[in-house]
Amino acid sequence: MTDNVAGKHILVTGATGFIGGYAARRLHADGAHVLALERTPGKGDSLAKAGIEIVKGDITDKAQVKAIFDKHQVQIVMHIAAWLRGRPLSNFQRVNVDATSHLAEISAEAGVNRFVFTSSIAVYGMHGDTNVDESTPLKPYGDPYGDTKIQAEERLKETAHNTGLTYVIVRPGMVYGPGSPGWTIRLAKWAKKGWLPIIDGGRGTAYPVYIDNLVDMLVTCATHPAAVGEIFNGTDDGPVTMGEFLGAYMEMVPTDRAIRLPGWALKGLAAVATPFFPEAKLSHYANQLCGRGLISNQKAKDQLGWSPKVSLKEGVARSEAWLRETGILE
Ligand SMILES: NC(=O)c1ccc[n+]([C@@H]2O[C@H](COP(=O)([O-])OP(=O)(O)OC[C@H]3O[C@@H](n4cnc5c(N)ncnc54)[C@H](OP(=O)(O)O)[C@@H]3O)[C@@H](O)[C@H]2O)c1
């Protein structure tokens, strides 16, 4: 229970998605008046059934965003919506950068008290063996997702500088847990097919964060005085190796089947394939799968008193129970 958000009017973008859905329900349970943004008609139905108010709109449409703020009182914005994958590629710029920028401008005009932006550890680029904290320089490398998250952070800081908007940036790692499309459902399906990549003996670093731990951080950032104007990495305690994280899904099946390759072999294959698929950034991914660099969560612990309450063991157990309930795993 986070008393601080009780009674606050909080607009949650991306509420019909994985992280936003958890955040909206948690804020509602904590007594906030949540306005859950629904872009695709019907996707907010389960939130509405839970008693959460739905507001309709597409964040790329400035007039629609303005109309939401004209009609509703908004004290806090939790901006979680993003374009994560797929075409058209122009959506990365439109949704992640341009929409974040005008959402921040309109929030400032409306006198919003706090704008919490969900960025990503993708802003560090494929950092490989380098240890990373929030002061590490960001590294664009031509990947539309990571590069537009960097631009979105820059535009948000610029708007805050020009308008006085109070913001916080959270950079989550690999967000897993019940309902996670990328880091739970996909990995469980790949484990069943024997497709999980155990590269370099699984010694590379993984950056999992259990969904409830991340939502704890986002909710804390919505009101904590020490969060203002700050950036926090949203990762669980580590180090966790790729072998441990992916291996947990293999144990659920259970299976020994996986795509096992030495690091040098994957890097060689990536180098050969790169001229044919330059946009896939294969060499960057190959380096990252072998990379041993750590991402620190110390700043959130020191400044916010946050800590990841759900351990990897418990998070994996909860994920497994959900995967069986839903029939994704037998
Ligand atoms: N999942 C991870 O491991 C991870 C890691 C690091 C950072 N993040 C960040 O966390 C955030 C949420 O990720 P997620 O995994 O929850 O993604 P998700 O399940 O795909 O949800 C994305 C949400 O954004 C909404 N959205 C997209 N375009 C929109 C638009 N033009 N107007 C309004 N809403 C729009 C989607 O609505 P529709 O359903 O209508 O499309 C959906 O509700 C993103 O900012 C992502 O970059 C995620």
The ligand as an ORCA input file, in Angstrom:
! r2SCAN-3c Opt
* xyz 0 1
  N       8.531     -5.226    -21.374
  C       9.798     -4.976    -21.088
  O      10.605     -5.879    -20.791
  C      10.293     -3.546    -21.082
  C      11.657     -3.312    -20.791
  C      12.114     -1.995    -20.755
  C      11.241     -0.959    -20.989
  N       9.937     -1.224    -21.294
  C       9.051     -0.083    -21.527
  O       7.885     -0.243    -20.743
  C       6.761      0.301    -21.419
  C       5.642     -0.712    -21.521
  O       6.090     -1.892    -22.154
  P       5.146     -3.180    -22.238
  O       6.040     -4.355    -22.282
  O       4.081     -3.097    -21.242
  O       4.528     -2.970    -23.705
  P       3.113     -3.419    -24.310
  O       2.495     -4.510    -23.526
  O       3.344     -3.642    -25.769
  O       2.216     -2.110    -24.132
  C       2.401     -0.977    -24.920
  C       1.243     -0.043    -24.634
  O       1.432      1.173    -25.343
  C       0.194      1.509    -25.982
  N       0.400      2.354    -27.158
  C       1.188      2.127    -28.225
  N       1.046      3.122    -29.123
  C       0.159      4.005    -28.579
  C      -0.407      5.227    -29.024
  N      -0.094      5.760    -30.214
  N      -1.318      5.855    -28.228
  C      -1.667      5.330    -27.038
  N      -1.159      4.162    -26.562
  C      -0.267      3.514    -27.338
  C      -0.379      0.167    -26.368
  O      -1.734      0.287    -26.711
  P      -2.401     -0.783    -27.740
  O      -2.576     -2.009    -26.929
  O      -3.679     -0.138    -28.133
  O      -1.439     -0.963    -28.853
  C      -0.116     -0.597    -25.073
  O      -1.096     -0.285    -24.122
  C       7.278      0.805    -22.748
  O       7.579      2.177    -22.621
  C       8.555      0.020    -22.954
  O       9.459      0.700    -23.769
  C       9.443     -2.490    -21.351
*
